């Protein structure tokens, strides 16, 4: 009997252990979380993009004749004034062509004078022959011959005039080509690139082949930051928007500017074929001489701003299905339900339990998001860790953890 009582007691004890173990397993372990307080502050929506520094005005120097470079008057980096010589091409062949054109024009003019004299002489002969024919002194055949000679003299004069015009045109072209053997600066600025050396042959452009680019002159008084903006953000941009710029080569300097041009057609980068970008140009307000074309630049364009609004850490706002007691859409049917599959929420703490709360958000920057409704200043929201917040649900038990503590503490 005593032995039976002992066995029953042992079985009851084992049953109790199993029961409480199951109950303990059913209770969800408290999730360790971080909390941060929502507060009032200014917030801006920034569009970020990268690109490079580029002069607003720059021109390519090209040759309009084919010749060898005889002398360069500038070096890359030199300052230059409009009208200053940049380089000189070999002139000998062009001088010879010009001199020959001068001679040909002189010959053509001489022939024109001769044709004019011959026509005057034929005028007199024809008049005399006409009088003699009237007096029946000469035959009609002799008169017709005089008339033909007069017409021939007129034709010769017309041809001589055309020859003078052609010779003058040849001379004009020869002089123009000769003038093009010296290339002058079309604007004041700096030689930012020089692609030719003395002795090289430069090629003029044709319909199918572009001319050789000898160099580039830029006006550095107006500097642009030309950046690539993602298609998802370009719609936020407007002309005149303020921009902050950081140049990688000048880490201690920050520049300001304004948007002056927004590209109208998109393009894809080779390394990102699935993303469309738009070229945006920002004019710097006060560029200095240390800026160089081609320097890498990062732009932050302020597209919207709110002052003294309620904000929460951006990582605290997540998407979740609405709770049963949260506002339902007025529309009925599958379409309304689908639109409410997920809403923007935060998690607050109520008696060591996470409570989901729907919020309406506004502007956001890199770290915070505007809370239009759903929270009040001073309330605290769950901000992480990410692994905990990702799986957090309404009603989960939580436990506050210290910032910087090891996430492995969640396993205790």
Long-range contacts (C-beta under 8 A, 24 or more apart in sequence): 28-396, 28-397, 29-397, 30-352, 30-397, 30-398, 30-399, 31-354, 31-388, 31-392, 31-396, 31-397, 31-398, 31-399, 31-410, 32-385, 32-388, 32-398, 32-399, 32-400, 32-401, 32-405, 32-409, 32-410, 33-347, 33-349, 33-354, 33-382, 33-383, 33-384, 33-385, 33-388, 33-389, 33-392, 33-398, 33-399, 33-400, 33-401, 34-382, 34-383, 34-384, 34-385, 34-400, 34-401, 34-403, 35-349, 35-380, 35-381, 35-382, 35-383, 35-400, 36-312, 36-313, 36-316, 36-380, 36-381, 36-383, 37-378, 37-379, 37-380, 38-310, 38-311, 38-312, 38-371, 38-375, 38-376, 38-377, 38-378, 38-379, 38-380, 38-381, 39-310, 39-311, 39-377, 39-378, 40-308, 40-309, 40-310, 40-311, 40-377, 41-308, 41-309, 41-311, 41-368, 42-305, 42-306, 42-307, 42-308, 42-309, 43-305, 43-306, 43-309, 43-311, 43-363, 43-364, 43-365, 43-368, 43-369, 43-370, 44-302, 44-304, 44-305, 44-306, 44-363, 44-365, 45-236, 45-302, 45-303, 45-304, 45-305, 45-363, 45-364, 45-365, 46-300, 46-301, 46-302, 46-303, 46-365, 46-366, 47-229, 47-233, 47-234, 47-236, 47-237, 47-300, 47-301, 47-303, 48-298, 48-299, 48-300, 48-301, 49-227, 49-228, 49-229, 49-230, 49-233, 49-280, 49-298, 49-299, 49-301, 50-227, 50-228, 50-296, 50-297, 50-298, 50-299, 51-225, 51-226, 51-227, 51-228, 51-296, 51-297, 51-299, 52-225, 52-226, 52-293, 52-294, 52-295, 52-296, 52-297, 53-223, 53-224, 53-225, 53-226, 53-247, 53-291, 53-292, 53-293, 53-294, 53-295, 53-297, 54-223, 54-224, 54-225, 54-226, 54-293, 54-294, 55-189, 55-192, 55-218, 55-219, 55-220, 55-222, 55-223, 55-224, 55-293, 56-219, 56-222, 56-223, 56-224, 56-283, 57-187, 57-189, 57-218, 57-219, 57-222, 58-189, 58-192, 58-216, 58-217, 58-218, 58-219, 58-293, 59-186, 59-187, 59-216, 59-217, 59-218, 60-213, 60-215, 60-216, 61-86, 61-183, 61-186, 61-213, 61-214, 61-215, 61-216, 61-217, 62-202, 62-204, 62-205, 62-210, 62-211, 62-212, 62-213, 62-214, 63-89, 63-180, 63-183, 63-202, 63-203, 63-204, 63-211, 63-212, 63-214, 64-177, 64-180, 64-204, 64-205, 64-211, 65-89, 65-94, 65-177, 65-180, 65-181, 65-204, 66-201, 66-202, 66-203, 66-204, 67-93, 67-94, 67-181, 67-201, 67-202, 68-199, 68-200, 68-201, 68-202, 69-196, 69-197, 69-198, 69-199, 69-200, 69-201, 69-202, 70-198, 71-198, 72-194, 72-196, 72-197, 72-198, 74-191, 74-194, 74-215, 75-191, 75-194, 76-191, 76-192, 76-193, 76-194, 76-215, 77-190, 77-191, 77-192, 78-190, 78-191, 79-189, 79-190, 80-185, 80-188, 80-189, 80-190, 80-191, 80-217, 81-185, 81-188, 82-185, 82-186, 82-187, 82-188, 83-184, 83-185, 84-184, 84-185, 85-182, 85-183, 85-184, 85-185, 86-183, 86-184, 86-185, 86-191, 86-214, 86-215, 86-217, 87-182, 87-183, 87-196, 87-214, 88-181, 88-182, 88-183, 89-180, 89-181, 89-182, 89-183, 89-202, 90-181, 91-178, 91-181, 94-174, 94-177, 94-178, 94-181, 95-178, 97-174, 97-177, 97-178, 98-171, 98-174, 98-175, 98-177, 98-178, 100-174, 101-167, 101-170, 101-171, 101-173, 101-174, 101-175, 102-171, 104-167, 104-170, 104-171, 105-164, 105-167, 105-168, 105-170, 105-171, 107-167, 108-160, 108-163, 108-164, 108-166, 108-167, 109-164, 109-167, 111-160, 111-163, 112-157, 112-160, 112-161, 112-163, 112-164, 114-160, 115-153, 115-156, 115-157, 115-159, 115-160, 116-157, 116-160, 118-153, 118-156, 118-157, 119-150, 119-153, 119-154, 119-156, 119-157, 121-153, 122-146, 122-149, 122-150, 122-152, 122-153, 123-150, 125-149, 125-150, 126-150, 183-214, 185-217, 186-217, 187-217, 187-219, 188-219, 189-217, 189-218, 189-219, 189-220, 189-221, 190-217, 190-218, 190-220, 191-215, 191-216, 191-217, 192-216, 192-217, 192-218, 192-220, 192-292, 192-293, 218-293, 220-287, 220-289, 220-291, 221-287, 222-283, 222-284, 222-287, 223-283, 223-284, 223-287, 223-291, 224-260, 224-281, 224-282, 224-283, 224-284, 225-255, 225-257, 225-281, 225-282, 225-284, 225-297, 225-299, 226-279, 226-280, 226-281, 226-282, 227-279, 227-280, 227-282, 227-297, 227-299, 228-269, 228-277, 228-278, 228-279, 228-280, 229-277, 229-278, 229-279, 229-280, 230-275, 230-276, 230-277, 231-266, 231-275, 231-276, 231-277, 231-278, 234-262, 234-263, 234-278, 234-280, 236-303, 236-304, 237-262, 237-280, 237-301, 237-303, 238-262, 238-303, 241-301, 241-302, 241-303, 242-301, 242-302, 243-282, 243-299, 243-300, 243-301, 243-302, 244-299, 244-300, 244-302, 245-282, 245-284, 245-297, 245-298, 245-299, 245-300, 246-297, 246-298, 247-291, 247-295, 247-296, 247-297, 248-295, 248-296, 248-297, 248-298, 249-292, 249-295, 249-296, 250-290, 250-291, 250-295, 253-290, 255-284, 255-285, 255-286, 255-287, 256-284, 256-285, 256-286, 257-282, 257-283, 257-284, 257-285, 258-282, 258-283, 258-285, 259-301, 304-363, 305-363, 306-362, 306-363, 306-370, 309-362, 309-363, 309-370, 309-371, 310-370, 310-371, 310-375, 310-376, 310-377, 311-368, 311-369, 311-370, 311-371, 312-346, 312-359, 312-368, 312-369, 312-371, 312-375, 312-381, 313-367, 313-368, 313-369, 313-381, 313-383, 314-364, 314-365, 314-366, 314-367, 314-368, 314-369, 315-383, 315-384, 315-386, 315-389, 316-346, 316-347, 316-381, 316-382, 316-383, 316-389, 317-344, 317-345, 317-346, 317-359, 317-361, 317-369, 318-344, 318-345, 318-346, 318-347, 318-389, 318-390, 319-343, 319-344, 319-345, 320-345, 320-356, 322-358, 323-356, 323-394, 326-358, 327-358, 346-374, 346-375, 346-381, 346-382, 347-381, 347-382, 347-389, 347-392, 347-394, 348-375, 348-379, 348-380, 348-381, 348-382, 349-380, 349-382, 349-398, 349-400, 352-397, 352-398, 352-399, 353-395, 353-396, 353-397, 353-398, 354-382, 354-392, 354-393, 354-394, 354-395, 354-396, 354-397, 354-398, 355-394, 355-395, 356-393, 356-394
